[in-house]
Amino acid sequence: MENRKERKSNFELLRIIAMIFIIIFHCVFKSGYAVKVLNINNYLIKLFWLLGELGVNLFILISGYFMVKNNFSYKKIIYLLLEVIFYNSISAILASILGVESIFRIFYSPYSFLRMYIILYFLSPFINKLIKNITKMEYQKLLLICIITWSFLPTILGTMKNSTENLDFYCRMIWFVVMYLIGSYIRIYDIKILKQKKNTIILSTIMFILLSLSIIIIYIFKSYIPKLSNFELAYLWGPNNIVTLILSISLFELFANINIKSNKVINTLASTTLGIYMIHDGLLRKFIWVNIFHTKEMLSTNYAIVYIFMVTIIIFILGVIIDLIRQYLEKKLINPIINNINYAAYGKKIKSKIIQLSNKYI
């Protein structure tokens, strides 16, 4: 979505890693496999649960980092919507042929992440105006309030509802805005203590160890406290828990401080990540995990972990190939049309119409 022309490959590499995290997470989470006994195999499966929302956080941090300096573009929205239509149409047609879904599902978009991302993009000009008109100190106070309200408190109070996302004052859209604000702050001011790679590595390691230990600690407590019998071992898998938040920021800062010059291979692979997401998490997602890869059955075997990585690699490679074909078709068929549209003129007309309606009815 964002402009990649001036972007170094460090962020593109992070984008690739984030997508790999998400695929691994979907492989174990959407398989329907239930962990009853915490052996090494099941422990690693639950550990993989913690990667998915970490990947989502990284994507939004990247967006906030770049979008705070970019202008709103109708062209980007059009390209994104066309990409959604492309993958949703292909998925709906295949799902209909396979008897998984009705062809009329072509009018339904299952991509909750993209719906919120599009809303965030429309909000970005207003968020950016807020950012540009407050002082650094005010910005820090705003982030402190946001982190306490939507991360620290949910991490503590969420134990009563077995989720950091079930509290009344929290919603995923708000969290996207919070992550956008953090990414934007890093772009404008940076976090001094995390400017040194050593500090980011240490902090990332500590947070990952805490996430890893949390599974074991919860499992042990469940053995002694009956009320915790249904408590989720991967309780900290939510995007807004304070440990995952700190890990997301430290990993992002680590890659921000790595100097990787523009690399064509990395940038090309990164350009396909949104397509990879839509391919494996669309209308065919249940069919992919249940009928093609049989992940629920395979996760109970001794080679489950190897199988997870194998499936992840297959999905990633196939996703890259499919999206590169889509990009080629877009370049040949869509670009000549889209590039000839006078977006500035249409933008002024839309803005003028909105002002007229606003003055008349509001």
C-alpha positions as CSV (number, residue, x, y, z in Angstrom):
1,M,0.0,0.0,0.0
2,E,2.6,2.6,1.0
3,N,5.1,4.1,-1.4
4,R,8.2,1.7,-1.5
5,K,10.3,3.8,-3.9
6,E,12.4,5.4,-1.3
7,R,12.2,2.6,1.3
8,K,15.3,0.7,2.3
9,S,15.0,-3.1,2.3
10,N,15.3,-3.4,6.0
11,F,11.6,-2.5,6.4
12,E,10.7,-4.8,3.4
13,L,12.5,-7.7,5.1
14,L,10.5,-7.0,8.3
15,R,7.3,-7.1,6.2
16,I,8.3,-10.5,4.9
17,I,9.1,-11.8,8.4
18,A,5.8,-10.4,9.7
19,M,3.8,-12.3,7.0
20,I,5.7,-15.5,7.8
21,F,4.7,-15.1,11.4
22,I,1.0,-14.6,10.4
23,I,1.0,-17.7,8.1
24,I,2.5,-19.9,10.9
25,F,-0.1,-18.5,13.3
26,H,-3.0,-19.3,11.0
27,C,-1.6,-22.8,10.4
28,V,-1.9,-23.7,14.1
29,F,-4.8,-21.4,15.2
30,K,-7.2,-22.1,12.4
31,S,-6.5,-25.9,12.4
32,G,-8.9,-26.4,15.3
33,Y,-6.2,-28.4,17.1
34,A,-6.8,-28.4,20.9
35,V,-3.9,-28.6,23.3
36,K,-4.7,-30.7,26.3
37,V,-1.3,-31.8,27.6
38,L,1.7,-29.6,27.4
39,N,4.5,-31.7,25.9
40,I,7.3,-30.2,23.7
41,N,5.2,-30.4,20.5
42,N,2.2,-28.7,22.0
43,Y,4.3,-26.1,23.7
44,L,5.8,-25.1,20.4
45,I,2.4,-25.0,18.8
46,K,1.1,-22.7,21.5
47,L,4.3,-20.6,21.2
48,F,3.4,-20.2,17.5
49,W,0.1,-18.7,18.5
50,L,2.0,-15.7,19.9
51,L,3.4,-14.9,16.5
52,G,0.3,-13.9,14.5
53,E,-0.7,-10.7,16.2
54,L,3.0,-9.8,16.6
55,G,3.1,-9.8,12.8
56,V,0.0,-7.6,12.5
57,N,1.5,-5.1,15.0
58,L,4.6,-4.9,12.8
59,F,2.6,-4.2,9.7
60,I,0.7,-1.3,11.3
61,L,3.9,0.1,12.8
62,I,5.4,0.1,9.3
63,S,2.3,1.8,8.0
64,G,2.4,4.5,10.7
65,Y,6.1,5.0,10.2
66,F,5.6,5.9,6.5
67,M,2.1,7.2,6.2
68,V,2.8,10.0,8.7
69,K,5.0,11.6,6.0
70,N,2.8,10.7,3.0
71,N,-0.2,12.5,1.5
72,F,-3.5,10.8,1.2
73,S,-3.9,9.2,-2.3
74,Y,-7.1,8.1,-4.0
75,K,-4.9,6.1,-6.4
76,K,-3.6,3.9,-3.5
77,I,-7.2,3.2,-2.4
78,I,-8.2,2.3,-5.9
79,Y,-5.3,-0.1,-6.3
80,L,-6.0,-1.7,-2.9
81,L,-9.7,-2.1,-3.7
82,L,-8.9,-3.7,-7.0
83,E,-6.5,-6.1,-5.3
84,V,-9.2,-7.1,-2.8
85,I,-11.8,-7.5,-5.7
86,F,-9.3,-9.7,-7.6
87,Y,-8.5,-12.1,-4.8
88,N,-12.1,-12.2,-3.4
89,S,-13.4,-13.0,-6.9
90,I,-10.9,-15.7,-7.5
91,S,-11.6,-17.2,-4.1
92,A,-15.3,-17.1,-4.5
93,I,-15.2,-18.7,-7.9
94,L,-12.9,-21.5,-6.7
95,A,-15.0,-22.0,-3.5
96,S,-18.1,-22.3,-5.6
97,I,-16.5,-24.9,-7.9
98,L,-15.3,-26.9,-4.9
99,G,-18.7,-26.6,-3.3
100,V,-17.3,-24.8,-0.2
101,E,-19.2,-21.5,-0.6
102,S,-21.9,-20.0,-2.8
103,I,-20.7,-17.9,-5.8
104,F,-22.7,-15.0,-4.2
105,R,-20.0,-14.8,-1.5
106,I,-18.1,-12.8,-4.2
107,F,-19.9,-9.8,-2.7
108,Y,-18.6,-10.5,0.8
109,S,-15.1,-9.6,1.9
110,P,-13.7,-11.9,4.7
111,Y,-10.6,-9.7,5.2
112,S,-11.2,-8.0,8.6
113,F,-7.6,-6.8,8.6
114,L,-8.0,-5.0,5.3
115,R,-11.4,-3.4,6.3
116,M,-9.8,-1.8,9.3
117,Y,-6.6,-0.9,7.3
118,I,-8.7,1.0,4.8
119,I,-10.5,2.8,7.6
120,L,-7.2,3.6,9.1
121,Y,-6.0,5.0,5.8
122,F,-9.0,7.3,5.5
123,L,-8.3,8.4,9.1
124,S,-4.6,9.0,8.5
125,P,-4.8,12.6,7.2
126,F,-6.7,13.6,10.3
127,I,-4.4,11.6,12.6
128,N,-1.4,13.2,10.9
129,K,-2.8,16.7,11.4
130,L,-3.2,15.9,15.1
131,I,0.4,14.7,15.3
132,K,1.8,17.8,13.5
133,N,0.0,20.2,15.8
134,I,1.0,18.8,19.2
135,T,4.4,19.1,20.9
136,K,6.7,16.1,21.6
137,M,5.7,16.2,25.3
138,E,2.0,16.2,24.4
139,Y,2.6,13.3,22.0
140,Q,4.3,11.3,24.7
141,K,1.4,11.9,27.1
142,L,-1.0,10.8,24.5
143,L,0.9,7.6,23.9
144,L,1.2,7.0,27.6
145,I,-2.6,7.3,28.1
146,C,-3.2,5.0,25.1
147,I,-0.7,2.3,26.2
148,I,-2.1,2.3,29.8
149,T,-5.7,2.3,28.6
150,W,-5.5,-0.2,25.7
151,S,-2.5,-2.3,26.6
152,F,-1.4,-2.3,30.3
153,L,-4.9,-2.4,31.8
154,P,-6.3,-5.0,29.4
155,T,-3.2,-7.2,30.1
156,I,-4.1,-7.2,33.8
157,L,-7.9,-7.0,33.8
158,G,-8.2,-9.4,30.8
159,T,-7.3,-12.3,33.2
160,M,-10.9,-12.1,34.4
161,K,-12.3,-12.7,30.9
162,N,-9.5,-14.9,29.6
163,S,-8.6,-12.3,26.9
164,T,-6.9,-9.0,26.6
165,E,-9.4,-8.0,23.9
166,N,-12.8,-8.6,25.7
167,L,-12.9,-5.4,27.7
168,D,-15.7,-2.9,27.0
169,F,-13.3,0.0,26.3
170,Y,-11.2,-1.9,23.8
171,C,-11.6,-2.7,20.1
172,R,-9.3,-3.7,17.3
173,M,-9.8,-0.5,15.3
174,I,-8.7,1.6,18.3
175,W,-5.6,-0.6,18.6
176,F,-4.7,0.0,14.9
177,V,-4.8,3.7,15.6
178,V,-2.6,3.3,18.7
179,M,0.0,1.3,16.7
180,Y,-0.2,3.9,13.9
181,L,0.6,6.6,16.5
182,I,3.6,4.7,17.9
183,G,5.0,4.0,14.4
184,S,4.6,7.7,13.5
185,Y,6.3,8.8,16.8
186,I,9.3,6.6,16.0
187,R,9.5,8.2,12.5
188,I,9.4,11.7,13.9
189,Y,11.2,11.5,17.2
190,D,12.5,7.9,17.6
191,I,13.0,6.2,20.9
192,K,16.4,7.2,22.2
193,I,17.0,4.1,24.3
194,L,16.3,1.8,21.4
195,K,18.6,3.6,18.9
196,Q,21.3,1.2,19.9
197,K,21.0,-2.3,18.4
198,K,22.3,-3.9,21.6
199,N,19.3,-2.5,23.6
200,T,16.8,-3.6,21.0
201,I,18.2,-7.1,20.9
202,I,18.3,-7.4,24.7
203,L,14.7,-6.0,25.1
204,S,13.4,-8.2,22.3
205,T,15.0,-11.3,23.9
206,I,13.6,-10.5,27.3
207,M,10.1,-10.0,26.0
208,F,10.2,-13.2,23.9
209,I,11.4,-15.2,27.0
210,L,8.5,-13.8,29.0
211,L,6.0,-14.8,26.2
212,S,7.6,-18.2,26.1
213,L,7.5,-18.7,29.9
214,S,3.9,-17.4,30.2
215,I,2.6,-20.6,28.5
216,I,4.4,-22.8,31.1
217,I,3.4,-20.7,34.0
218,I,-0.3,-20.7,33.1
219,Y,-0.2,-24.4,32.5
220,I,1.3,-25.0,36.0
221,F,-1.2,-22.7,37.7
222,K,-4.1,-24.5,35.9
223,S,-3.0,-27.7,37.6
224,Y,-3.5,-26.1,41.1
225,I,-6.4,-23.7,40.5
226,P,-9.6,-25.4,39.1
227,K,-11.1,-22.0,38.1
228,L,-8.3,-21.7,35.5
229,S,-9.1,-25.0,33.9
230,N,-10.4,-23.3,30.7
231,F,-7.8,-20.5,30.8
232,E,-6.0,-20.1,27.5
233,L,-2.3,-21.2,27.7
234,A,-1.4,-18.6,25.0
235,Y,-3.2,-15.8,27.0
236,L,-0.7,-13.3,25.8
237,W,-1.4,-14.0,22.1
238,G,-3.5,-10.8,21.8
239,P,-2.0,-7.8,19.9
240,N,-2.5,-5.4,22.8
241,N,-0.9,-7.3,25.7
242,I,2.0,-5.3,27.1
243,V,4.6,-7.9,26.5
244,T,3.7,-8.3,22.8
245,L,3.5,-4.5,22.4
246,I,7.0,-4.0,23.8
247,L,8.3,-6.9,21.6
248,S,6.7,-5.4,18.6
249,I,8.3,-2.0,19.2
250,S,11.7,-3.4,20.0
251,L,11.7,-5.6,16.9
252,F,10.6,-2.7,14.7
253,E,13.3,-0.5,16.1
254,L,15.9,-3.3,15.6
255,F,15.1,-3.4,11.8
256,A,14.8,0.4,11.6
257,N,18.4,0.6,12.7
258,I,19.7,-2.1,10.4
259,N,21.1,-0.6,7.2
260,I,20.1,-2.8,4.3
261,K,20.3,-1.0,1.0
262,S,17.6,-1.5,-1.6
263,N,17.5,-5.1,-2.6
264,K,15.4,-6.1,-5.6
265,V,14.7,-9.6,-4.4
266,I,13.6,-8.6,-0.9
267,N,11.5,-5.7,-2.2
268,T,9.8,-7.9,-4.8
269,L,8.9,-10.6,-2.2
270,A,7.7,-7.9,0.2
271,S,5.4,-6.4,-2.5
272,T,3.5,-9.7,-2.6
273,T,2.8,-10.0,1.2
274,L,-0.7,-8.4,1.1
275,G,-1.6,-10.8,-1.7
276,I,-0.3,-13.8,0.3
277,Y,-2.5,-12.7,3.2
278,M,-5.6,-12.6,1.0
279,I,-4.8,-15.9,-0.7
280,H,-4.5,-18.0,2.5
281,D,-7.0,-16.1,4.7
282,G,-9.9,-15.6,2.3
283,L,-13.0,-17.6,1.6
284,L,-10.9,-20.8,1.0
285,R,-9.1,-20.6,4.4
286,K,-11.1,-23.5,6.0
287,F,-10.7,-25.6,2.8
288,I,-6.9,-24.9,2.8
289,W,-6.3,-25.9,6.4
290,V,-8.8,-28.8,6.6
291,N,-9.0,-30.3,3.1
292,I,-5.6,-29.6,1.6
293,F,-3.1,-29.6,4.5
294,H,-5.1,-31.5,7.1
295,T,-3.4,-29.5,9.8
296,K,-5.5,-30.6,12.7
297,E,-4.5,-34.3,12.2
298,M,-0.9,-33.4,11.4
299,L,-0.4,-31.3,14.5
300,S,-0.8,-34.4,16.7
301,T,2.1,-36.2,15.0
302,N,5.8,-36.2,16.1
303,Y,6.8,-34.1,13.0
304,A,4.2,-31.4,13.5
305,I,6.7,-28.6,13.8
306,V,8.5,-29.6,10.6
307,Y,5.1,-29.8,8.9
308,I,4.1,-26.3,10.0
309,F,7.3,-24.8,8.5
310,M,6.8,-26.8,5.3
311,V,3.2,-25.6,4.9
312,T,4.3,-22.1,5.6
313,I,7.0,-22.2,2.9
314,I,4.5,-23.7,0.4
315,I,1.9,-21.0,1.0
316,F,4.5,-18.2,0.9
317,I,6.0,-19.4,-2.4
318,L,2.7,-20.1,-4.1
319,G,1.4,-16.7,-2.8
320,V,4.5,-14.9,-4.3
321,I,4.0,-16.6,-7.7
322,I,0.2,-15.8,-7.8
323,D,0.7,-12.2,-6.7
324,L,3.5,-11.6,-9.2
325,I,1.1,-12.8,-11.9
326,R,-1.5,-10.4,-10.6
327,Q,1.0,-7.6,-10.5
328,Y,1.9,-8.3,-14.2
329,L,-1.8,-8.3,-15.2
330,E,-2.2,-5.1,-13.2
331,K,0.7,-3.4,-15.0
332,K,-0.5,-4.4,-18.4
333,L,-4.2,-4.0,-18.1
334,I,-5.0,-1.7,-15.2
335,N,-2.1,0.8,-14.9
336,P,-2.8,2.5,-18.3
337,I,-6.3,3.2,-17.2
338,I,-5.6,4.2,-13.5
339,N,-2.6,6.4,-14.5
340,N,-4.7,8.5,-16.8
341,I,-7.2,9.5,-14.2
342,N,-7.0,13.1,-12.9
343,Y,-7.1,12.3,-9.2
344,A,-6.6,16.0,-8.2
345,A,-9.6,17.1,-10.2
346,Y,-11.9,14.4,-9.0
347,G,-10.6,14.9,-5.4
348,K,-11.6,18.6,-5.6
349,K,-15.0,17.7,-7.0
350,I,-15.6,15.2,-4.2
351,K,-14.4,17.7,-1.5
352,S,-16.6,20.4,-3.0
353,K,-19.6,18.1,-3.0
354,I,-19.0,17.1,0.6
355,I,-18.8,20.8,1.7
356,Q,-22.0,21.6,-0.2
357,L,-23.9,18.8,1.5
358,S,-22.4,19.6,4.9
359,N,-23.4,23.3,4.6
360,K,-26.9,22.3,3.5
361,Y,-27.8,19.6,6.0
362,I,-25.4,19.9,8.9
